Amino acid sequence: MTVTGPRNGPDVVDVVALGESMVTFLPSRPGRLADVPSFERGIGGAESNVACVLAAAGHSARWISRVGADGFGDHLLETIGGYGVDVSHVRRDPDRPTGVYFRTAGDRSTDAHEVAYYRSGSAASAMSPAGVDPDAVRAGRVLHLSGITPALSAGCLALIRELTAPRPARPMISFDVNHRPGLWSDGRGPEILLELARGADLVFIGEDEAEEAWGITGGPTRIRAALPEPEMLVVKQGSRGAVAFHDPAGEAGIPSADGRTRLPGGGRPSPGGGTPRAPGVPPLMGRAGDGGTSRSWGSPRSSAAESGGEAESGGGIPQAPGRAPSPRPAATEPALDVDVVATTGAGDAFAAGFLSATLRDLPLRDRLRHGHLMAAATLTAPGDLAPPPARALADRLAALDDTAWGRLRLGSGWTRAEEHPGPEKEARTP
């Protein structure tokens, strides 16, 4: 999977991330929400986190959303824009508030962790196909989405279905499953998330998420069997590491904008063999499809449950017909030894690191390692966002041999290290 093409459009950016961001209140000390006396204001949002990390890492990034015409909306725009993210396409809603939430200091994986969301009826929940500029969304080389947005409202679900539908000029779709059971009041979350993931080009999912949402056990290869459609699937295994599957089948014959060369990492060829592209948009890794233009959303795609696929043996997951999954992982990389301060935002940082390396066309092993390094930056900081390592430092660490990589231990402040003369010193950082 390679994201290539001339940067010849005046509005083209590396990544567009679409989704809700909220003002988050972090506790001043550990304890129950009922006992915490004060909170520090921050921001939180899966997609905006990815955009902020990518911008801080030197990429051009745009965040598209909807916020209230209130002080919290001002804070989100100023903070996210302060990272260098383009926020000019975020719409202000005069009738709905910006979402906020409070959380405890504990790890969200423990029973003691509490999160209090105040997002029902938020400005972002009013997003819909009619309320988003399709040109602004599709101007990214990559469009990053998550499974949180479609859970917010029927309009948000319709929007994400439109964005993941196959059509000409579609950018590469990156989809982080981000299963949040509490957001799906009707219980249809697993079915819808499977549908949307099958429409993406690059999918991120945790091994624990796959079990919780779809009942899949048995490791990453079983997850790949249930998700054979995406060209690339990244399965996160927590402290054990991450596994990537890459299946470029169907790439051949997709022309680039000049009509002469194959689009590396491209989507599935259309019956006519070519993929027309909107003026000013580079040849991206999107999937070809029928209908639609650069400004027309087209009709929604049918759900996975309506596709007539067979159920996977023992898993109850609909299996798409006519598509064999990759038999083996293309790359596996162990996680780093990290002195964890807080886990919130680490998955978003991992996705940003992997996308950054993908945009730079680095080897698959290095994409996973950059994901781990970006995640380590967030894990060693208290908030959802943390300054990423300088590119030169990240590249140097990602290039370590397996032995030196396995000896790395990263603690608070490691991203500020300026000189790492060799693997022996790097292994003790800090």
Salt bridges, closest charged atoms under 4 A:
ASP11 OD1 - ARG62 NH2 2.72
ASP14 OD1 - ARG7 NH1 2.96
ASP14 OD2 - HIS59 ND1 3.39
ASP14 OD1 - ARG141 NH1 3.39
GLU20 OE1 - ARG119 NH2 2.89
ASP35 OD2 - ARG32 NE 2.93
ASP74 OD1 - ARG92 NH2 2.83
ASP86 OD2 - ARG62 NE 2.79
ASP93 OD2 - ARG66 NE 3.06
ASP93 OD2 - ARG96 NH1 2.89
ASP133 OD1 - ARG295 NH1 3.97
ASP135 OD2 - ARG295 NH1 2.49
GLU162 OE1 - ARG167 NH2 3.85
ASP176 OD2 - LYS236 NZ 3.96
GLU191 OE2 - ARG188 NH2 3.51
GLU195 OE2 - ARG161 NE 2.85
ASP201 OD2 - ARG170 NH2 2.99
ASP201 OD1 - ARG287 NH1 3.80
GLU207 OE1 - ARG240 NH2 2.32
GLU212 OE1 - HIS179 ND1 3.47
GLU229 OE2 - ARG198 NE 3.38
GLU231 OE2 - HIS246 NE2 3.05
ASP247 OD2 - ARG323 NH1 2.75
GLU251 OE1 - ARG262 NH1 3.26
ASP258 OD2 - ARG260 NH2 2.97
GLU312 OE2 - ARG222 NE 3.16
GLU333 OE1 - ARG369 NE 2.82
ASP337 OD2 - ARG409 NH1 3.12
ASP339 OD1 - ARG409 NH2 2.39
ASP361 OD1 - ARG367 NH2 3.49
ASP366 OD1 - ARG365 NH2 3.00
ASP384 OD1 - ARG103 NH2 3.58
ASP395 OD2 - ARG360 NH2 2.64
ASP395 OD1 - HIS370 NE2 3.12
ASP402 OD1 - ARG369 NH2 2.96
GLU424 OE2 - ARG407 NH2 2.80
GLU426 OE2 - ARG396 NE 3.87
